[in-house]
Amino acid sequence: MTTTRQHPYARYVALGDSQTEGLGDGDEAHGYRGWADRLAEILAAVNPDLTYANLAVRGRLTAGIKAEQLGPALALKPDLVTVMAGMNDLVRPGFDAARVAADLEEMFTELTAAGAHVATVTFPDIGRIAPLARRALPRVLDLNARIRAAADRHGVTVLDTFPHRVTTDPRLWSGDRLHASPLGHARIAEGMADALGLPGHEDWLTTLPPLALVSVLGEATAEARWLAGFMGPWLWRRMRGRSSGDGREAKRPALGAVTVPARERA
C-alpha cells in the first residue's frame, strides 16, 4: 500500500549481507530485488527524487560489513541508512555476541554522527524456521537484546521481528530457510516503512491463513531434503573456508534513481 504523506528522506543507503542484497527474491539470471529495494520503492513512491544505493554483499560477517561498507556509505552522505547484520556471525562456531554488537554500534555511531537516520532489525526465532537451529535461541536472544540496547543509545529505529509469530511463518522464507521469500522480503520492507513512521504499512504483521497439517513422515522428508539441498552445501563451504560472497561486489554501489512498479505508484 502506498502512502501519500511526505517523508524526509532523499538519499537512502542499505548495508548488510545476503538478506539485504535480496537473495530469495529473484535469481542469478534476472537479479535480486529484496526488501531494501522494495523499501526504496515505497520511499520513492512518495518522493520521486529519492536516490538509493545498496552496498550489501552475501556472506559478509558484521566485521566485514563494517570494514567494507561503512566508509563507502559515509561517502555517499545518506540521510537514511539501514543496517542488517549479524545472522552470518550467529550461525558460525565461536559466535561472540558482544563483538558483533560492538561492530554494529560502531556503525550506528559513525552513521548517526554524519547526520543519517539509521534503522536496523532484530532476528526472529530461527528455530521455528529451521528446527535444527533450535539450540541457537540463546544466541538470538542475546544478540537481539544487544541490538536493541545499542539502537536505543544512538536513536536508531528498530524493526523488532522477534516478538511476532508471523515472522517465522514458512511462507515468508525461501526453500533454504536462510533467506526470505518474495513475500517475506515484502513484509520486511513494509515493516521497515512502518517502523520509520510511514502510514499505511501496519499490515506487515497480518497473519496468513493456517497451513495444512503435515504428517511426521512429511516433516522428516522435508528436513532430509533441506539438509541435502541446502545445509550440506553450506557446511561444505565453511569447511573449505569459502563464502558465497567470494569475488562479489555490491549490486548497486552508487546512488541512483528508483523505478517504482506501476501498481505501487501513488
C-alpha positions in Angstrom: 0.0 0.0 0.0 1.4 3.4 -0.9 1.3 6.3 1.5 0.7 9.9 0.4 2.4 11.7 3.3 5.8 13.1 2.5 8.8 11.6 4.3 12.1 13.5 4.9 14.5 11.1 3.1 16.2 11.8 -0.2 19.4 9.6 -0.1 18.9 6.0 1.1 21.8 3.6 1.5 21.4 -0.1 2.6 24.2 -2.0 4.3 24.2 -5.7 5.0 24.6 -9.3 3.8 22.6 -11.6 1.5 19.2 -10.7 3.0 19.7 -7.0 2.1 21.2 -8.0 -1.2 17.9 -9.7 -1.8 18.6 -13.4 -2.1 15.3 -15.3 -2.1 13.6 -12.6 -4.1 14.7 -13.1 -7.7 17.5 -15.2 -9.2 21.1 -15.0 -10.6 19.8 -14.7 -14.2 17.5 -11.7 -13.6 18.9 -10.2 -10.5 17.6 -9.9 -7.0 15.0 -7.4 -5.7 14.8 -7.9 -1.9 13.4 -5.9 1.0 15.8 -3.0 0.7 14.9 -2.4 -3.0 11.3 -2.8 -2.0 11.7 -0.2 0.8 13.4 2.2 -1.7 10.4 1.8 -4.0 8.0 2.6 -1.1 10.0 5.7 -0.3 10.3 6.7 -4.0 6.6 6.4 -4.5 6.3 9.3 -2.1 9.4 11.2 -3.1 10.3 10.5 -6.8 13.6 12.4 -6.2 14.8 9.7 -3.8 18.2 8.1 -4.7 19.2 4.7 -3.4 22.4 2.6 -3.1 22.7 -1.0 -1.9 26.2 -1.9 -0.7 25.2 -5.3 0.7 27.1 -8.5 -0.3 26.1 -12.0 0.5 28.1 -14.0 3.1 29.5 -11.0 4.9 30.1 -11.1 8.6 29.4 -8.0 10.7 33.0 -7.1 10.9 33.3 -7.3 7.1 30.3 -5.2 6.6 31.8 -2.5 8.8 35.2 -2.7 7.1 33.9 -2.8 3.5 30.6 -0.9 3.5 30.7 1.8 6.2 33.3 4.0 4.5 31.6 3.9 1.1 28.2 4.6 2.8 29.5 7.6 4.6 31.0 8.9 1.4 27.5 8.9 -0.2 26.3 11.3 2.5 23.0 9.5 3.1 20.1 10.8 5.2 18.7 7.3 5.7 20.7 4.1 6.3 19.5 0.6 7.0 21.9 -1.9 8.7 21.0 -5.6 8.8 23.9 -7.7 10.1 24.7 -10.5 12.5 23.0 -13.6 11.2 26.1 -14.9 9.4 28.0 -14.5 12.7 25.3 -16.1 14.7 25.3 -19.4 12.8 29.0 -19.9 13.0 31.1 -21.6 15.7 32.8 -19.2 18.1 29.9 -16.6 17.8 30.7 -13.6 20.1 27.5 -11.5 20.6 29.4 -8.7 22.3 31.9 -8.4 19.4 29.1 -8.4 16.8 27.1 -5.8 18.8 30.2 -3.6 19.2 30.7 -3.6 15.4 27.1 -2.8 14.9 27.3 0.0 17.4 30.4 1.5 15.8 28.4 1.7 12.5 25.5 3.3 14.4 27.8 5.8 16.0 29.5 6.9 12.8 26.4 7.0 10.6 24.3 9.0 13.1 27.2 11.3 13.7 27.3 12.0 10.0 23.6 13.1 10.2 21.9 9.9 8.8 18.8 8.4 10.4 19.7 4.7 10.9 17.3 1.8 11.1 18.1 -1.8 12.0 16.4 -5.2 12.5 16.3 -7.9 15.2 16.2 -11.5 14.2 13.2 -13.9 14.5 13.3 -17.2 16.4 15.2 -19.2 13.7 14.4 -22.5 15.4 10.8 -22.1 14.3 12.0 -21.7 10.7 14.7 -24.5 10.8 14.1 -26.9 13.6 17.7 -28.0 13.6 18.6 -24.4 14.7 16.5 -24.5 17.9 19.7 -24.6 20.0 20.6 -21.2 18.6 17.8 -19.5 20.5 20.0 -18.2 23.4 22.3 -16.6 20.8 19.3 -14.9 19.1 18.0 -13.6 22.4 21.4 -12.3 23.4 22.2 -10.6 20.1 18.7 -9.1 19.8 19.0 -7.6 23.3 22.3 -6.1 22.4 21.0 -4.7 19.1 18.1 -3.0 21.0 20.3 -1.5 23.6 22.8 -0.1 21.1 20.0 1.2 19.0 18.5 2.9 22.0 21.8 4.6 22.8 22.0 6.2 19.3 18.4 6.9 18.4 18.4 4.1 15.8 15.0 2.8 14.6 14.5 -0.9 15.3 12.2 -3.2 13.3 11.7 -5.8 16.0 10.8 -9.0 14.3 11.3 -11.5 17.2 8.1 -10.9 19.2 5.8 -11.6 16.2 5.0 -15.2 15.3 4.2 -14.3 11.7 7.9 -13.7 11.0 8.5 -17.4 11.3 5.7 -18.5 9.0 7.4 -20.8 6.5 5.7 -19.0 3.6 7.8 -15.9 4.4 11.0 -17.9 3.9 12.6 -19.5 0.8 13.4 -23.2 0.5 16.8 -22.7 2.0 15.3 -21.3 5.2 18.1 -18.8 5.4 16.6 -16.1 3.1 13.2 -14.5 3.0 10.9 -15.4 0.2 9.4 -12.7 -2.1 6.5 -12.4 0.4 8.9 -12.3 3.3 11.0 -9.6 1.7 7.8 -7.6 1.0 6.8 -8.0 4.7 10.2 -6.8 5.9 10.0 -3.7 3.6 6.5 -2.9 4.9 7.7 -3.5 8.4 10.6 -1.1 8.0 8.4 1.5 6.4 6.0 1.2 9.4 8.9 1.4 11.9 10.1 4.6 10.1 6.7 6.1 10.7 5.2 6.0 7.2 1.5 5.5 7.5 -0.4 2.7 5.7 2.1 -0.1 6.3 0.8 -1.6 9.6 -0.5 -4.7 7.8 3.0 -6.2 7.7 2.0 -8.2 10.8 -1.1 -9.7 9.3 -1.2 -13.4 9.9 -1.6 -15.8 6.9 -4.3 -18.5 6.6 -3.4 -21.7 8.5 -1.2 -24.2 6.8 -2.4 -27.7 6.1 -1.2 -30.2 8.7 1.9 -32.2 7.6 2.5 -35.8 8.8 5.5 -36.8 10.8 6.9 -38.6 7.8 6.3 -35.5 5.7 8.2 -33.3 8.1 11.1 -35.8 8.2 11.2 -35.9 4.5 11.3 -32.1 4.3 14.1 -32.0 6.8 16.2 -34.5 4.9 15.7 -32.6 1.6 16.8 -29.4 3.3 19.9 -31.0 4.8 20.9 -32.4 1.5 20.0 -29.5 -0.7 21.0 -26.5 1.5 22.6 -27.2 4.8 25.1 -29.7 3.4 26.5 -27.4 0.7 26.6 -24.6 3.3 28.7 -26.7 5.7 31.0 -27.8 2.8 31.7 -24.2 2.0 32.5 -23.5 5.7 34.9 -26.5 5.9 36.8 -25.2 2.9 36.9 -21.6 4.2 34.8 -20.4 1.3 31.9 -17.9 1.3 29.0 -17.4 -1.1 30.2 -13.8 -1.4 33.7 -14.5 -2.5 34.6 -12.3 -5.5 31.3 -10.5 -5.4 30.7 -6.7 -5.3 27.7 -4.6 -4.3 24.9 -4.7 -6.8 24.2 -1.0 -6.5 27.3 0.8 -5.2 26.3 4.3 -6.3 23.2 6.4 -5.5 20.7 6.2 -8.3 17.1 6.9 -9.1 14.5 4.3 -8.2 12.0 2.9 -10.6 8.7 2.3 -8.9 6.5 -0.5 -10.2 3.3 1.0 -11.8 1.0 -0.8 -9.3 2.8 0.8 -6.4 2.8 4.4 -7.6 0.6 6.9 -5.7 
